[in-house]
């Protein structure tokens, strides 16, 4: 933990020195502290209430699970375009371009 604090301090000092040398003025940046959220969170914790809606969480989870890549060696677009019949050489070429030449092809 001490090393993490030390590294953060060094980065912060470097940033401040860099700003002072370049003469960047940051006085026009407005920072607003949102205290309403903290009050609501503390109230929910004290009263043992839910912090979010369970139905929204389940819906978000189902959406993420449905859009998650099932296999990284297959083309994901094929499942989104079931009405298009691709030829075997087109699929092979697309896989070659993606996996072997990092997508750099005309």
TORPA-4810 file (N, C-alpha, C, O; in nm, 3 decimals):
<nodes>
NODE_1_0.083_-0.119_0.000_0.000_0.000_0.000_0.088_0.126_0.000_0.055_0.225_-0.066_X
NODE_2_0.198_0.121_0.074_0.287_0.237_0.080_0.345_0.268_-0.057_0.355_0.385_-0.095_X
NODE_3_0.382_0.163_-0.133_0.440_0.184_-0.265_0.339_0.245_-0.360_0.373_0.330_-0.442_X
NODE_4_0.215_0.203_-0.349_0.109_0.259_-0.432_0.093_0.409_-0.403_0.079_0.489_-0.496_X
NODE_5_0.093_0.446_-0.276_0.083_0.586_-0.238_0.203_0.665_-0.290_0.189_0.778_-0.336_X
NODE_6_0.321_0.604_-0.281_0.443_0.670_-0.328_0.439_0.692_-0.479_0.475_0.799_-0.527_X
NODE_7_0.396_0.591_-0.553_0.388_0.602_-0.698_0.286_0.709_-0.737_0.311_0.791_-0.825_X
NODE_8_0.170_0.709_-0.671_0.068_0.809_-0.699_0.121_0.949_-0.671_0.096_1.042_-0.748_X
NODE_9_0.194_0.966_-0.562_0.250_1.097_-0.527_0.349_1.144_-0.632_0.351_1.261_-0.669_X
NODE_10_0.432_1.053_-0.681_0.531_1.089_-0.783_0.461_1.130_-0.913_0.501_1.228_-0.976_X
NODE_11_0.358_1.056_-0.951_0.284_1.090_-1.073_0.218_1.226_-1.058_0.220_1.307_-1.150_X
NODE_12_0.158_1.252_-0.942_0.092_1.379_-0.918_0.193_1.494_-0.921_0.166_1.599_-0.981_X
NODE_13_0.307_1.477_-0.858_0.409_1.582_-0.859_0.460_1.607_-1.001_0.479_1.722_-1.041_X
NODE_14_0.482_1.500_-1.077_0.526_1.516_-1.215_0.424_1.593_-1.297_0.460_1.681_-1.376_X
NODE_15_0.298_1.561_-1.278_0.191_1.630_-1.349_0.189_1.778_-1.311_0.175_1.864_-1.398_X
NODE_16_0.201_1.808_-1.182_0.199_1.947_-1.138_0.317_2.025_-1.191_0.303_2.142_-1.228_X
NODE_17_0.434_1.964_-1.195_0.553_2.030_-1.250_0.534_2.055_-1.399_0.569_2.161_-1.450_X
NODE_18_0.477_1.956_-1.469_0.454_1.970_-1.612_0.357_2.085_-1.639_0.377_2.163_-1.733_X
NODE_19_0.253_2.095_-1.559_0.156_2.204_-1.576_0.221_2.339_-1.549_0.198_2.435_-1.623_X
NODE_20_0.301_2.348_-1.444_0.362_2.476_-1.410_0.462_2.521_-1.517_0.476_2.641_-1.541_X
NODE_21_0.530_2.427_-1.581_0.626_2.462_-1.686_0.556_2.508_-1.813_0.603_2.598_-1.882_X
NODE_22_0.444_2.445_-1.845_0.373_2.481_-1.968_0.284_2.603_-1.947_0.239_2.663_-2.045_X
NODE_23_0.259_2.640_-1.825_0.177_2.756_-1.798_0.029_2.733_-1.823_-0.043_2.826_-1.858_X
NODE_24_-0.017_2.611_-1.805_-0.158_2.580_-1.827_-0.238_2.632_-1.708_-0.208_2.602_-1.593_X
NODE_25_-0.339_2.710_-1.739_-0.424_2.765_-1.633_-0.547_2.677_-1.620_-0.621_2.659_-1.717_X
NODE_26_-0.571_2.624_-1.502_-0.686_2.536_-1.479_-0.786_2.601_-1.383_-0.863_2.532_-1.318_X
NODE_27_-0.784_2.734_-1.376_-0.874_2.801_-1.282_-1.018_2.806_-1.331_-1.108_2.836_-1.252_X
NODE_28_-1.043_2.778_-1.459_-1.178_2.785_-1.511_-1.252_2.652_-1.502_-1.365_2.642_-1.549_X
NODE_29_-1.192_2.551_-1.443_-1.258_2.421_-1.426_-1.341_2.426_-1.298_-1.291_2.457_-1.190_X
NODE_30_-1.469_2.393_-1.313_-1.561_2.394_-1.199_-1.586_2.250_-1.156_-1.626_2.166_-1.236_X
NODE_31_-1.562_2.222_-1.031_-1.585_2.088_-0.975_-1.703_2.097_-0.880_-1.699_2.171_-0.782_X
NODE_32_-1.806_2.020_-0.909_-1.924_2.014_-0.823_-1.925_1.883_-0.746_-1.914_1.776_-0.806_X
NODE_33_-1.937_1.891_-0.618_-1.943_1.771_-0.535_-2.090_1.732_-0.517_-2.170_1.811_-0.468_X
NODE_34_-2.122_1.612_-0.557_-2.258_1.561_-0.546_-2.276_1.498_-0.408_-2.228_1.387_-0.384_X
NODE_35_-2.344_1.567_-0.321_-2.364_1.517_-0.185_-2.497_1.445_-0.169_-2.515_1.370_-0.073_X
NODE_36_-2.589_1.466_-0.260_-2.720_1.402_-0.251_-2.707_1.250_-0.261_-2.773_1.177_-0.188_X
NODE_37_-2.620_1.202_-0.351_-2.601_1.059_-0.367_-2.548_0.996_-0.239_-2.595_0.891_-0.197_X
NODE_38_-2.449_1.062_-0.177_-2.392_1.006_-0.053_-2.496_1.002_0.057_-2.500_0.906_0.135_X
NODE_39_-2.580_1.104_0.066_-2.686_1.103_0.167_-2.784_0.989_0.142_-2.824_0.920_0.235_X
NODE_40_-2.823_0.970_0.016_-2.915_0.862_-0.018_-2.853_0.726_0.009_-2.921_0.635_0.058_X
NODE_41_-2.725_0.710_-0.022_-2.659_0.583_0.002_-2.648_0.555_0.151_-2.674_0.442_0.195_X
NODE_42_-2.610_0.655_0.230_-2.600_0.635_0.374_-2.736_0.602_0.435_-2.745_0.517_0.524_X
NODE_43_-2.840_0.668_0.389_-2.975_0.640_0.438_-3.018_0.498_0.404_-3.077_0.429_0.487_X
NODE_44_-2.988_0.454_0.281_-3.024_0.319_0.239_-2.947_0.214_0.319_-3.003_0.109_0.353_X
NODE_45_-2.821_0.241_0.351_-2.742_0.147_0.429_-2.794_0.141_0.572_-2.805_0.032_0.629_X
NODE_46_-2.826_0.256_0.631_-2.875_0.258_0.768_-3.010_0.188_0.782_-3.035_0.119_0.881_X
NODE_47_-3.097_0.205_0.682_-3.231_0.145_0.689_-3.236_0.008_0.623_-3.343_-0.053_0.613_X
NODE_48_-3.121_-0.041_0.577_-3.109_-0.171_0.513_-3.202_-0.182_0.391_-3.266_-0.285_0.370_X
NODE_49_-3.206_-0.075_0.312_-3.287_-0.073_0.191_-3.201_-0.115_0.072_-3.079_-0.115_0.080_X
NODE_50_-3.267_-0.149_-0.037_-3.196_-0.181_-0.160_-3.140_-0.054_-0.221_-3.204_0.051_-0.219_X
NODE_51_-3.021_-0.065_-0.276_-2.958_0.051_-0.340_-2.999_0.064_-0.486_-2.982_0.170_-0.547_X
NODE_52_-3.052_-0.044_-0.544_-3.097_-0.038_-0.682_-3.212_-0.136_-0.702_-3.243_-0.217_-0.615_X
NODE_53_-3.274_-0.126_-0.816_-3.389_-0.208_-0.848_-3.341_-0.344_-0.900_-3.259_-0.350_-0.991_X
NODE_54_-3.392_-0.452_-0.844_-3.351_-0.587_-0.881_-3.392_-0.619_-1.025_-3.317_-0.684_-1.098_X
NODE_55_-3.509_-0.574_-1.067_-3.554_-0.601_-1.204_-3.463_-0.535_-1.307_-3.433_-0.594_-1.411_X
NODE_56_-3.419_-0.413_-1.279_-3.326_-0.346_-1.370_-3.192_-0.418_-1.375_-3.130_-0.429_-1.481_X
NODE_57_-3.147_-0.467_-1.260_-3.022_-0.541_-1.257_-3.032_-0.669_-1.341_-2.942_-0.699_-1.420_X
NODE_58_-3.142_-0.744_-1.324_-3.159_-0.867_-1.400_-3.167_-0.840_-1.550_-3.111_-0.914_-1.630_X
NODE_59_-3.237_-0.732_-1.588_-3.248_-0.696_-1.728_-3.112_-0.661_-1.787_-3.079_-0.702_-1.898_X
NODE_60_-3.033_-0.585_-1.713_-2.899_-0.548_-1.757_-2.810_-0.672_-1.768_-2.733_-0.686_-1.863_X
NODE_61_-2.822_-0.762_-1.671_-2.743_-0.886_-1.673_-2.778_-0.971_-1.794_-2.689_-1.024_-1.860_X
NODE_62_-2.906_-0.985_-1.824_-2.949_-1.063_-1.939_-2.900_-1.001_-2.069_-2.861_-1.073_-2.162_X
NODE_63_-2.902_-0.868_-2.078_-2.854_-0.799_-2.198_-2.705_-0.822_-2.216_-2.660_-0.852_-2.327_X
NODE_64_-2.627_-0.809_-2.109_-2.482_-0.831_-2.118_-2.451_-0.975_-2.155_-2.360_-1.001_-2.235_X
NODE_65_-2.525_-1.068_-2.097_-2.503_-1.210_-2.125_-2.538_-1.242_-2.270_-2.469_-1.322_-2.333_X
NODE_66_-2.643_-1.181_-2.323_-2.685_-1.207_-2.461_-2.587_-1.150_-2.562_-2.568_-1.207_-2.669_X
NODE_67_-2.523_-1.037_-2.530_-2.431_-0.973_-2.624_-2.286_-1.015_-2.603_-2.198_-0.969_-2.676_X
NODE_68_-2.260_-1.100_-2.507_-2.124_-1.145_-2.478_-2.076_-1.239_-2.588_-2.152_-1.322_-2.638_X
NODE_69_-1.951_-1.226_-2.625_-1.894_-1.314_-2.727_-1.884_-1.456_-2.670_-1.829_-1.478_-2.562_X
NODE_70_-1.939_-1.551_-2.745_-1.940_-1.688_-2.697_-1.812_-1.761_-2.732_-1.769_-1.850_-2.658_X
NODE_71_-1.750_-1.725_-2.844_-1.626_-1.788_-2.886_-1.542_-1.685_-2.961_-1.590_-1.623_-3.056_X
NODE_72_-1.421_-1.667_-2.918_-1.336_-1.565_-2.978_-1.272_-1.610_-3.109_-1.210_-1.530_-3.178_X
NODE_73_-1.285_-1.737_-3.143_-1.229_-1.786_-3.268_-1.330_-1.784_-3.382_-1.294_-1.814_-3.496_X
NODE_74_-1.453_-1.749_-3.353_-1.556_-1.745_-3.455_-1.593_-1.600_-3.486_-1.568_-1.510_-3.406_X
NODE_75_-1.652_-1.580_-3.603_-1.698_-1.448_-3.642_-1.830_-1.417_-3.571_-1.926_-1.493_-3.584_X
NODE_76_-1.835_-1.309_-3.498_-1.955_-1.273_-3.422_-2.067_-1.223_-3.512_-2.184_-1.235_-3.478_X
NODE_77_-2.031_-1.167_-3.626_-2.130_-1.107_-3.716_-2.225_-1.211_-3.774_-2.338_-1.179_-3.809_X
NODE_78_-2.180_-1.335_-3.784_-2.264_-1.439_-3.844_-2.392_-1.462_-3.766_-2.496_-1.492_-3.825_X
NODE_79_-2.387_-1.448_-3.635_-2.508_-1.467_-3.555_-2.603_-1.348_-3.565_-2.723_-1.362_-3.539_X
NODE_80_-2.552_-1.231_-3.604_-2.636_-1.112_-3.618_-2.694_-1.098_-3.759_-2.785_-1.018_-3.781_X
NODE_81_-2.643_-1.175_-3.853_-2.691_-1.169_-3.992_-2.734_-1.308_-4.040_-2.676_-1.360_-4.135_X
NODE_82_-2.833_-1.368_-3.976_-2.872_-1.504_-4.016_-2.942_-1.510_-4.152_-2.949_-1.617_-4.212_X
NODE_83_-2.992_-1.399_-4.201_-3.063_-1.395_-4.329_-2.970_-1.389_-4.449_-3.015_-1.398_-4.563_X
NODE_84_-2.839_-1.372_-4.424_-2.741_-1.366_-4.533_-2.666_-1.499_-4.538_-2.616_-1.547_-4.436_X
NODE_85_-2.659_-1.555_-4.656_-2.584_-1.680_-4.675_-2.446_-1.647_-4.729_-2.431_-1.614_-4.847_X
NODE_86_-2.345_-1.655_-4.643_-2.208_-1.628_-4.684_-2.149_-1.755_-4.744_-2.182_-1.866_-4.702_X
NODE_87_-2.063_-1.737_-4.842_-1.994_-1.851_-4.902_-1.876_-1.890_-4.813_-1.826_-1.809_-4.736_X
NODE_88_-1.835_-2.014_-4.825_-1.728_-2.065_-4.739_-1.598_-1.986_-4.754_-1.530_-1.958_-4.655_X
NODE_89_-1.563_-1.949_-4.878_-1.438_-1.876_-4.897_-1.445_-1.735_-4.838_-1.342_-1.679_-4.800_X
NODE_90_-1.565_-1.676_-4.830_-1.579_-1.543_-4.769_-1.554_-1.551_-4.618_-1.485_-1.466_-4.562_X
NODE_91_-1.609_-1.651_-4.555_-1.589_-1.669_-4.410_-1.443_-1.700_-4.381_-1.386_-1.648_-4.285_X
NODE_92_-1.382_-1.788_-4.464_-1.241_-1.823_-4.444_-1.151_-1.700_-4.460_-1.057_-1.681_-4.383_X
NODE_93_-1.181_-1.619_-4.561_-1.101_-1.498_-4.584_-1.115_-1.400_-4.468_-1.016_-1.341_-4.424_X
NODE_94_-1.237_-1.382_-4.419_-1.258_-1.290_-4.307_-1.184_-1.338_-4.183_-1.124_-1.257_-4.111_X
NODE_95_-1.187_-1.468_-4.156_-1.114_-1.522_-4.040_-0.964_-1.504_-4.056_-0.894_-1.470_-3.960_X
NODE_96_-0.914_-1.525_-4.179_-0.771_-1.507_-4.204_-0.730_-1.363_-4.182_-0.627_-1.336_-4.120_X
NODE_97_-0.811_-1.270_-4.232_-0.780_-1.128_-4.216_-0.778_-1.089_-4.069_-0.688_-1.016_-4.025_X
NODE_98_-0.874_-1.136_-3.993_-0.884_-1.097_-3.852_-0.777_-1.165_-3.767_-0.712_-1.099_-3.687_X
NODE_99_-0.758_-1.295_-3.785_-0.671_-1.370_-3.695_-0.524_-1.370_-3.733_-0.437_-1.378_-3.647_X
NODE_100_-0.495_-1.360_-3.863_-0.356_-1.375_-3.903_-0.289_-1.245_-3.945_-0.169_-1.228_-3.925_X
NODE_101_-0.366_-1.152_-4.004_-0.302_-1.027_-4.047_-0.362_-0.905_-3.978_-0.358_-0.794_-4.031_X
NODE_102_-0.418_-0.926_-3.859_-0.464_-0.820_-3.770_-0.562_-0.722_-3.835_-0.559_-0.602_-3.805_X
NODE_103_-0.646_-0.771_-3.924_-0.748_-0.686_-3.984_-0.697_-0.592_-4.091_-0.771_-0.504_-4.135_X
NODE_104_-0.572_-0.608_-4.133_-0.513_-0.517_-4.233_-0.521_-0.579_-4.371_-0.428_-0.647_-4.415_X
NODE_105_-0.632_-0.557_-4.436_-0.649_-0.608_-4.572_-0.743_-0.517_-4.648_-0.825_-0.447_-4.589_X
NODE_106_-0.731_-0.517_-4.778_-0.819_-0.437_-4.862_-0.929_-0.526_-4.915_-1.015_-0.479_-4.989_X
</nodes>
